Structures are given as C-alpha cells and as structure tokens.
C-alpha cells in the first residue's frame, strides 16, 4: 500500500493475476463435478445395495429394499450441499458435520462392498469400493478447494479494496487540492467582484446624488413658479369674484327696484280697479235704489233685498254663464261677469281669455 501511495504500485501476485470471474468459473466446475460424482455414486449405490438388502429382508418386504440406499444417499446429498454452503460463508459447522460426512461415506462404502465381501469376491470389493471412496475423497477435496478459492477471493477482494481506498484517497487529495485552488480562485474573483461592485455603487451613488440635487433644484424652481402662478390665479379669481359679486349686487338691486316698481304699479292698478269697482258698485246701487223707490207695489212685495250680494256659482255654472254672456254681448266687462258669477276678477279674466283664444282658433 505504501508503494501505491508513493506512486509505485506493487507487482501483482499469482493470485491477483486471475480475475474473480476466472476463479468463480473454476468454483462452478468444481461444484458441477462434485454433483456429477455424487449423482453417479448414488445411482451406483442404489443399484448395488438394493440386491443385498433384498436378501436380508423378510419375505414379503422385498419392495422396501431401495429405501435404505436412498436414505444413505439423501444423507450424502445433505452433507455435500451444506458443506458447499458453509464453505461459501467462510465458516465451519464444527465436529458433527465432519462426523456425519465420514459416517455417510463409510456407510456407503460398506453397503457397496458388503455383497462382494460376503461372497469372498476381492475383485468385486475393489470395484464396488471405487464410487464410495471417490465420493468421500471428492467431498473432502472439494472442501479444501472451496476454502482455498475463498481465501484467494478474500485476498483479491482485500487487495482491490486497498487499491480502491488508495485511489479514493489519491482522488480525494486531488479533489481537495483542486477544491482549494477553486476556492482560492473563487475568493480572488469575489474580491475583484466586490471591488468592481463597490466602485460601481460609489459611482452610482454619486450619480444618484447629482441627479437628486438637480431634481430637487428643478422641483424647487417648479414649486416657486407654481406658487407665483397660483398667487396670480388666486388674485385673478379674487378680482373676478369681486367683479361678479359687484355685478350680482347691481343685478339684485336692479331686480329689487324693478320688483318694487312693479309691486307699486300693481298696487296702483289694483287701487284704481278697486275704486272703479266701488264707483260702479255705488252707481249700480244708486240705480237699484232708484228703481226700488219707483212705485211698484207688486214687485216690492216679492223682490229680495237689493243690497244682498249674489250667491257664488259653482265652476261649471260660472263657465257656462261667462260663455253665454260673452256670446250675447262681446263687450261685457270682466267686473260685470265677476259680480254676476261671484268669482274673482283674475279667474273671470282668464276664462274670458280662453273663450277669446278658442274663438280666434276657430
């Protein structure tokens, strides 16, 4: 590792010259060969042991002869499979798995050579001992092979992990140096940026202050001009209001004078009308008095009092009376019509105007 850190990687060992894929391929070949030998030994054992078991089995139970070799072979399968699993886990199951492994191997060996040994056939014993002994030795050798392969894989893994850690440390050191350089450049850039920003802000403040001063002066000048303009306009408005007030006062005085003259004229006309009406009323009373003083016994008995004023007609009767009187005598006066109907002079005059207007339209 020190050689790697110093920049001189160590020479690869013989184990490291193989890739993990190659080692795993060898392990797969070992596993396949072990299972092939196991399957062949099991088949040969069933075919060899079954006749022996049939001869020592009571009559009628011959069909149970294959059970014993199958049971022993099942134990062999268990031993082989679990040994492979335990070896991959880089651990050991203790003494009992070893005892089971040797027990099943010896049982398989004895059952396979039993028939030949009972017959005294040494050749048969040697032939039938091949498969069990091969299975026993293969199982033990497979465990040793797997242990060696496991150690080799662990060593390769450790070596590669160390190389990876060294590369990561070197990369981290390079990254740290690069980060330090970047931070230094970034700090320099920020310092330059701050200088430019401060200079720009200072120039901007000066420009803003200059513009603010100019704007303030312009506002003050505009405010002064506006004040002068407002004062002139206010003065003009005051003069206009004074002139309008004077004109309004003159017009109001003139209206008051005209109203007073019109009221006086109307009062004079009303007084003249009242005097004329009083004179006519007096003349009529004199005429009526004269007529009353004339000898007319029959009339004096039935006529009502002369001084009793006529009763006021309702509006419709008054309209009809005025229309009939005007049609009969166009020169009849408003006073006479008012006395005859009991209505006011203004109302009778308005009705007479209506009749005259209607006659002119026709």
Buried (B, 14 or more C-beta within 10 A) or exposed (E): EEEBEEEEEEEEEEBBEBEEEEBEEBBEEBBEEBBEBBEEBBEBBBEBBBEBBBEEBEEEEEEEBBEBBBEBBEBBBBBBEBBBEBBBEEEEBEEEBBEBBBEBBEBBBBBBBBBBBEEEBEEBBEBBBEBBBBBBEBBBEBBEBBEEBBEBBEEBEEBEEEBEEBEEEEEEEEEEEEEEEEEEEEEEEEEEEEEEEEEEEEEEEEEEEEEEEEEEEEEEEEEEEEEEEEEEEEEEEEEEEEEEEEEEEEEEEEEEEEEEEEEEEEEEEEEEEEEEBEEBEEEEEEEEEEEBEEEEEEEEEEEEEEEEEEEEBEEEEBBEBBBEBBEEEEEBBBBBBBBBBBBEBEBBBEBBEEBEEEEEEE
